[in-house]
Amino acid sequence: MKVIKEKHPLVMRWTHWVNFPILAIMIWSGMLIYWANDEYSITLFGHTYVRFFPDWYYQWLHIPQRLAEGMAFHFLFMWFFALNGFFYVLYTIISGEWRQLVPNRHSFKEAWLVLLHDLHIRKTAPPQDKYNAAQRIAYTAIIIMGVGSLITGLAIYKPVQFNWLCWLCGGYHLARIWHFVLTIGYVLFFLVHVVQVILAGWNNFRSVISGFEVVNEQPQPVVENNSNEDEKV
């Protein structure tokens, strides 16, 4: 028997969907800023073997000569990114949703079983509540990454005013590296996330939009009362 059940509250869905365009703009504007000082590459003995973004990449995306525009967009949408993330974390704490999101002591072991199941190596799916173990780890990690982006971003933006943040990140240069690595992490997370959504199917995707999912429930067996109430002692 198919039953419609509520899965994702409105606030969780709203912050989820709002965060996607905000993060996309942050990455795009970050590329405009990075173009002005493209220094990361794999270089050995004075020879550069790999550059993360070659010149044709910048020309193809029309990135060169747009530093001021990139900074304006980046620093504006930084506030929306921070506020949306803060509101999301605050809601999960107040509502108690964090209990479904934060990994427990079994999550790392079960996450391996989730991976084996997704690769069709293991037939039996591991136990799952609202989120499976891999999702718990990934969704908690993305929150930590968001905090890391804010800290490293502020350290780069105001290294003098926020000198203690800059020191915490290991200096300006290292803070910039961490900021860059976190951005790559967002892109990888997004790609894996889209693949997982496709594998999970339409019912799971629909629940993130409407907040409800359709589940199959076994009907409860009817217990017959065989006692004879008319029997008298």
C-alpha positions as CSV (number, residue, x, y, z in Angstrom):
1,M,0.0,0.0,0.0
2,K,1.4,3.4,-1.0
3,V,1.4,6.1,1.6
4,I,2.4,9.8,1.3
5,K,4.7,10.9,4.1
6,E,6.4,14.2,4.9
7,K,10.2,14.0,4.6
8,H,11.8,17.5,4.2
9,P,10.5,20.6,6.1
10,L,10.0,23.8,4.1
11,V,13.0,25.6,5.7
12,M,15.3,22.7,4.8
13,R,14.1,22.7,1.2
14,W,14.2,26.5,0.9
15,T,17.8,26.8,2.1
16,H,18.8,23.9,-0.1
17,W,17.6,25.4,-3.3
18,V,18.6,29.0,-2.5
19,N,22.1,27.8,-1.8
20,F,22.6,26.4,-5.3
21,P,22.4,29.7,-7.3
22,I,24.3,31.6,-4.6
23,L,27.1,29.1,-4.6
24,A,27.2,29.1,-8.4
25,I,27.6,32.9,-8.5
26,M,30.2,32.7,-5.8
27,I,32.3,30.2,-7.9
28,W,31.8,32.2,-11.1
29,S,32.8,35.5,-9.5
30,G,35.7,33.7,-7.7
31,M,37.0,32.7,-11.2
32,L,36.9,36.3,-12.2
33,I,39.1,37.2,-9.2
34,Y,41.4,34.2,-9.6
35,W,42.2,35.2,-13.2
36,A,44.1,38.3,-11.9
37,N,46.6,36.1,-10.0
38,D,46.6,32.6,-11.6
39,E,49.5,31.2,-9.8
40,Y,48.6,27.6,-8.9
41,S,50.2,24.9,-11.1
42,I,52.4,21.8,-10.9
43,T,55.9,23.0,-11.5
44,L,59.1,21.0,-11.1
45,F,62.6,22.3,-11.7
46,G,61.3,25.5,-13.3
47,H,59.1,23.7,-15.8
48,T,55.3,23.9,-15.5
49,Y,53.6,20.6,-16.3
50,V,50.0,21.4,-15.4
51,R,48.1,24.7,-15.0
52,F,44.6,24.5,-13.5
53,F,43.2,26.9,-16.0
54,P,44.9,27.6,-19.3
55,D,44.5,30.8,-21.3
56,W,42.0,29.4,-23.7
57,Y,39.7,28.6,-20.7
58,Y,39.7,32.2,-19.6
59,Q,39.0,33.4,-23.1
60,W,36.2,30.9,-23.6
61,L,34.4,32.1,-20.5
62,H,35.2,35.7,-21.2
63,I,36.8,36.0,-17.7
64,P,39.9,38.3,-18.4
65,Q,39.7,42.0,-17.5
66,R,36.7,41.5,-15.2
67,L,38.4,41.7,-11.8
68,A,36.4,44.5,-10.4
69,E,33.1,42.9,-11.5
70,G,34.1,39.6,-9.9
71,M,35.0,41.3,-6.6
72,A,31.7,43.2,-6.5
73,F,29.7,40.0,-7.1
74,H,31.8,37.9,-4.7
75,F,31.6,40.2,-1.8
76,L,27.9,40.9,-2.3
77,F,26.8,37.3,-2.5
78,M,29.1,36.3,0.3
79,W,26.6,37.8,2.7
80,F,23.7,35.8,1.2
81,F,25.9,32.6,1.4
82,A,26.7,33.3,5.0
83,L,23.2,34.2,6.1
84,N,21.6,31.2,4.3
85,G,24.1,28.9,5.9
86,F,23.6,30.4,9.3
87,F,19.8,30.2,9.0
88,Y,20.1,26.5,7.9
89,V,22.3,25.5,10.8
90,L,20.2,27.5,13.3
91,Y,17.0,25.7,12.1
92,T,18.6,22.3,12.3
93,I,19.6,23.0,15.9
94,I,16.3,24.4,17.0
95,S,14.1,21.8,15.2
96,G,16.3,18.9,16.2
97,E,16.9,18.0,12.5
98,W,20.7,17.8,13.4
99,R,20.1,14.4,14.9
100,Q,19.3,13.1,11.4
101,L,22.2,14.9,9.8
102,V,25.2,14.5,12.1
103,P,27.2,11.2,11.7
104,N,27.1,8.8,14.6
105,R,29.6,6.2,15.7
106,H,28.4,3.7,13.1
107,S,28.3,6.2,10.1
108,F,31.8,5.7,8.8
109,K,31.5,1.9,8.7
110,E,28.0,2.1,7.2
111,A,29.2,4.7,4.6
112,W,31.5,2.1,3.2
113,L,28.6,-0.3,2.8
114,V,26.6,2.4,1.1
115,L,29.4,2.8,-1.4
116,L,29.6,-0.9,-2.1
117,H,25.8,-1.0,-2.6
118,D,25.9,2.0,-5.0
119,L,28.7,0.2,-7.0
120,H,26.5,-2.9,-7.1
121,I,29.1,-4.9,-5.3
122,R,26.9,-5.4,-2.3
123,K,23.3,-6.4,-2.9
124,T,21.8,-5.6,0.5
125,A,21.3,-2.0,1.2
126,P,22.7,-0.8,4.6
127,P,20.2,0.5,7.3
128,Q,18.9,3.9,6.5
129,D,16.7,6.4,8.4
130,K,16.0,9.8,6.8
131,Y,19.5,9.9,5.5
132,N,22.0,7.1,5.0
133,A,25.5,7.1,6.6
134,A,27.2,8.5,3.5
135,Q,24.7,11.4,3.3
136,R,25.2,12.2,7.0
137,I,29.0,12.5,6.5
138,A,28.7,14.5,3.2
139,Y,26.0,16.9,4.5
140,T,28.0,17.6,7.7
141,A,31.2,18.0,5.7
142,I,29.6,20.6,3.4
143,I,28.6,22.7,6.4
144,I,32.2,22.5,7.7
145,M,33.4,23.5,4.3
146,G,31.1,26.5,4.2
147,V,32.5,27.7,7.6
148,G,36.0,27.2,6.2
149,S,35.2,29.2,3.1
150,L,33.9,32.1,5.2
151,I,37.0,32.1,7.5
152,T,39.5,31.8,4.6
153,G,37.6,34.3,2.5
154,L,37.6,36.9,5.3
155,A,41.3,36.2,5.9
156,I,42.0,37.0,2.2
157,Y,39.6,39.9,2.0
158,K,40.9,41.7,5.1
159,P,44.3,40.2,6.1
160,V,45.1,43.2,8.3
161,Q,41.8,43.7,10.0
162,F,41.3,40.0,10.4
163,N,45.0,39.2,11.1
164,W,44.0,36.6,13.7
165,L,42.0,34.7,11.1
166,C,44.9,35.0,8.7
167,W,47.2,33.6,11.3
168,L,44.7,30.8,12.0
169,C,44.7,29.8,8.4
170,G,48.5,29.7,8.3
171,G,49.1,33.1,6.6
172,Y,47.6,34.9,3.6
173,H,49.1,32.5,1.0
174,L,47.9,29.4,2.7
175,A,44.5,30.9,3.3
176,R,44.2,31.5,-0.4
177,I,45.2,27.9,-1.1
178,W,42.6,26.6,1.4
179,H,39.9,28.8,-0.2
180,F,40.8,27.4,-3.7
181,V,40.8,23.8,-2.5
182,L,37.4,24.3,-0.8
183,T,36.0,25.6,-4.1
184,I,37.2,22.5,-5.9
185,G,35.5,20.5,-3.1
186,Y,32.2,22.2,-3.8
187,V,32.4,21.3,-7.5
188,L,33.2,17.7,-6.8
189,F,30.4,17.5,-4.2
190,F,27.9,18.9,-6.7
191,L,28.9,16.4,-9.3
192,V,28.6,13.4,-6.9
193,H,25.4,14.9,-5.5
194,V,23.7,15.1,-9.0
195,V,24.8,11.5,-9.7
196,Q,23.4,10.3,-6.4
197,V,20.1,12.1,-7.0
198,I,19.8,10.4,-10.4
199,L,20.5,7.0,-8.9
200,A,18.0,7.6,-6.1
201,G,15.2,8.2,-8.5
202,W,12.3,10.5,-9.1
203,N,10.6,9.9,-5.7
204,N,13.6,11.2,-3.8
205,F,14.0,14.2,-6.1
206,R,10.3,15.0,-5.7
207,S,10.5,15.0,-1.9
208,V,13.2,17.7,-2.0
209,I,10.7,19.9,-4.0
210,S,7.4,19.1,-2.4
211,G,8.6,17.9,1.0
212,F,6.7,14.6,0.6
213,E,7.6,11.1,-0.6
214,V,5.6,8.1,-1.6
215,V,6.5,5.0,0.4
216,N,5.2,1.4,0.3
217,E,3.9,0.2,3.6
218,Q,2.8,-3.3,4.4
219,P,-0.8,-3.4,5.8
220,Q,-1.0,-4.4,9.4
221,P,-2.4,-7.9,10.0
222,V,-5.8,-8.0,11.6
223,V,-5.8,-10.0,14.9
224,E,-9.0,-11.8,15.4
225,N,-10.5,-12.1,18.8
226,N,-11.5,-15.8,19.3
227,S,-12.7,-15.4,22.8
228,N,-16.4,-16.2,23.3
229,E,-17.8,-13.3,25.3
230,D,-21.1,-15.0,25.7
231,E,-19.6,-17.9,27.6
232,K,-20.4,-17.8,31.3
233,V,-18.7,-19.6,34.0
